[in-house]
Amino acid sequence: MIVSFVPKYSTTQQLNNSTTQQLMKCSAVLGGTGKAGTYLVESLLSEGYTVKALARTPSKLPEHSRLIKVQGDATDAAAIQNLLDGCDAVISTLGPSRDKPDTCSVAVKHLIEAMHEKGISRYLEVAGLAINTPEDKKGFRTRLIVGILTSLVPAIINDRQKGYALLLQSNLVWSIVRCPMIRLTGSEGPVRVNLQDSPGNHISATDLADFLIQQLNDTTYAEKAPFIAN
Ligand SMILES: NC(=O)c1ccc[n+]([C@@H]2O[C@H](COP(=O)([O-])OP(=O)(O)OC[C@H]3O[C@@H](n4cnc5c(N)ncnc54)[C@H](OP(=O)(O)O)[C@@H]3O)[C@@H](O)[C@H]2O)c1
């Protein structure tokens, strides 16, 4: 099933009242110093959000009056607690590292606990094509890419699947946005969304950021892992 990405705030399933939009104004971001995260932080700030960003090296983040930098590691429960104070939603563009292949699932575990404790429900995560869900009907190209990745970095692929399993068991309103190659470009036009297979070979980081921000106030893909592409 392919659906086109609709313009901001125009679906029937959006959390459509102005009160919700006003409340969802402080987003916690993990991975904000990375490729996708840099675009996300910039877009959130230009949309008027306050951003609390966790970074191992906060100096990599830009200076902005509505950007609160939190120094720490995503695998540290105390850092996650600190990050989430005062936030309404969480977006993770965390990337895995070969030396710490369990980064994503450990961060998800801490996030679920902290979000539950602080009454935060909306969680968005950016991932690659490898996570498997019951709805998937991955085509040859996707299966080929996933097969190559799994042979190269099996521990990282397993870790992402583990994080997905933790979210399934949680009470969060989560969405995992599965992406093909992320291109560091401005908008490249409409975003296609598919729940079964990747609808394209790339996504612009600008369009990914816009898609994520729309999902903050839209439950169309709650408890789902849509693939998106330009
Ligand atoms: N790039 C692509 O083409 C592509 C394609 C498909 C899917 N994805 C997925 O999209 C997501 C974002 O990708 P990306 O390319 O933007 O990743 P990236 O450039 O490698 O950035 C990863 C981010 O995660 C942070 N990070 C990693 N380990 C951390 C830890 N223990 N504590 C705190 N922060 C930590 C990094 O911080 P530091 O600055 O401290 O390293 C960085 O901000 C990832 O999940 C990736 O798998 C990427």
The ligand as a Tripos MOL2 file, in Angstrom:
@<TRIPOS>MOLECULE
LIG
   48    52     1     0     0
SMALL
NO_CHARGES

@<TRIPOS>ATOM
      1 N1         22.3800    7.9600    6.5820 N.am      1 LIG1
      2 C1         21.5900    7.1770    5.8510 C.2       1 LIG1
      3 O1         21.6650    7.1460    4.5940 O.2       1 LIG1
      4 C2         20.5640    6.3140    6.5280 C.ar      1 LIG1
      5 C3         19.7610    5.5090    5.7320 C.ar      1 LIG1
      6 C4         18.7640    4.7650    6.3280 C.ar      1 LIG1
      7 C5         18.5770    4.8020    7.6980 C.ar      1 LIG1
      8 N2         19.3970    5.5750    8.4700 N.ar      1 LIG1
      9 C6         19.1260    5.5880    9.9000 C.3       1 LIG1
     10 O2         18.7470    6.8950   10.2480 O.3       1 LIG1
     11 C7         19.2210    7.2060   11.5590 C.3       1 LIG1
     12 C8         20.0510    8.4670   11.4790 C.3       1 LIG1
     13 O3         21.0700    8.2380   10.5430 O.3       1 LIG1
     14 P1         22.2490    9.2900   10.3480 P.3       1 LIG1
     15 O4         22.8960    8.9500    9.0590 O.co2     1 LIG1
     16 O5         21.7310   10.6770   10.5770 O.co2     1 LIG1
     17 O6         23.2110    8.8570   11.5280 O.3       1 LIG1
     18 P2         24.5930    9.5520   11.9730 P.3       1 LIG1
     19 O7         24.9400   10.6720   11.0590 O.co2     1 LIG1
     20 O8         25.5750    8.4400   12.1400 O.co2     1 LIG1
     21 O9         24.2450   10.1910   13.3830 O.3       1 LIG1
     22 C9         24.0690    9.3780   14.4930 C.3       1 LIG1
     23 C10        23.7410   10.2350   15.6710 C.3       1 LIG1
     24 O10        23.5820    9.4000   16.8260 O.3       1 LIG1
     25 C11        24.4070    9.9310   17.8510 C.3       1 LIG1
     26 N3         24.8210    8.8520   18.7650 N.ar      1 LIG1
     27 C12        25.3150    7.6330   18.4610 C.ar      1 LIG1
     28 N4         25.5710    6.9400   19.5800 N.ar      1 LIG1
     29 C13        25.2180    7.7420   20.6140 C.ar      1 LIG1
     30 C14        25.2420    7.6040   22.0100 C.ar      1 LIG1
     31 N5         25.6690    6.4680   22.6070 N.pl3     1 LIG1
     32 N6         24.7980    8.6380   22.7740 N.ar      1 LIG1
     33 C15        24.3710    9.7870   22.2120 C.ar      1 LIG1
     34 N7         24.3280    9.9870   20.8840 N.ar      1 LIG1
     35 C16        24.7570    8.9820   20.0990 C.ar      1 LIG1
     36 C17        25.5870   10.5500   17.1350 C.3       1 LIG1
     37 O11        26.2360   11.4440   17.9960 O.3       1 LIG1
     38 P3         27.7990   11.8380   17.8760 P.3       1 LIG1
     39 O12        27.7900   13.1280   17.0940 O.co2     1 LIG1
     40 O13        28.2330   11.9960   19.2760 O.co2     1 LIG1
     41 O14        28.4830   10.7100   17.1530 O.co2     1 LIG1
     42 C18        24.8400   11.2460   16.0070 C.3       1 LIG1
     43 O15        24.2180   12.4280   16.4530 O.3       1 LIG1
     44 C19        19.9960    5.9900   12.0410 C.3       1 LIG1
     45 O16        19.1560    5.1950   12.8110 O.3       1 LIG1
     46 C20        20.3370    5.2770   10.7510 C.3       1 LIG1
     47 O17        20.4560    3.8820   10.9610 O.3       1 LIG1
     48 C21        20.3820    6.3300    7.9110 C.ar      1 LIG1
@<TRIPOS>BOND
     1     1     2 1
     2     2     3 2
     3     2     4 1
     4     4     5 ar
     5     4    48 ar
     6     5     6 ar
     7     6     7 ar
     8     7     8 ar
     9     8     9 1
    10     8    48 ar
    11     9    10 1
    12     9    46 1
    13    10    11 1
    14    11    12 1
    15    11    44 1
    16    12    13 1
    17    13    14 1
    18    14    15 2
    19    14    16 1
    20    14    17 1
    21    17    18 1
    22    18    19 2
    23    18    20 1
    24    18    21 1
    25    21    22 1
    26    22    23 1
    27    23    24 1
    28    23    42 1
    29    24    25 1
    30    25    26 1
    31    25    36 1
    32    26    27 ar
    33    26    35 ar
    34    27    28 ar
    35    28    29 ar
    36    29    30 ar
    37    29    35 ar
    38    30    31 1
    39    30    32 ar
    40    32    33 ar
    41    33    34 ar
    42    34    35 ar
    43    36    37 1
    44    36    42 1
    45    37    38 1
    46    38    39 2
    47    38    40 1
    48    38    41 1
    49    42    43 1
    50    44    45 1
    51    44    46 1
    52    46    47 1
@<TRIPOS>SUBSTRUCTURE
     1 LIG1         1 GROUP 0 **** ****
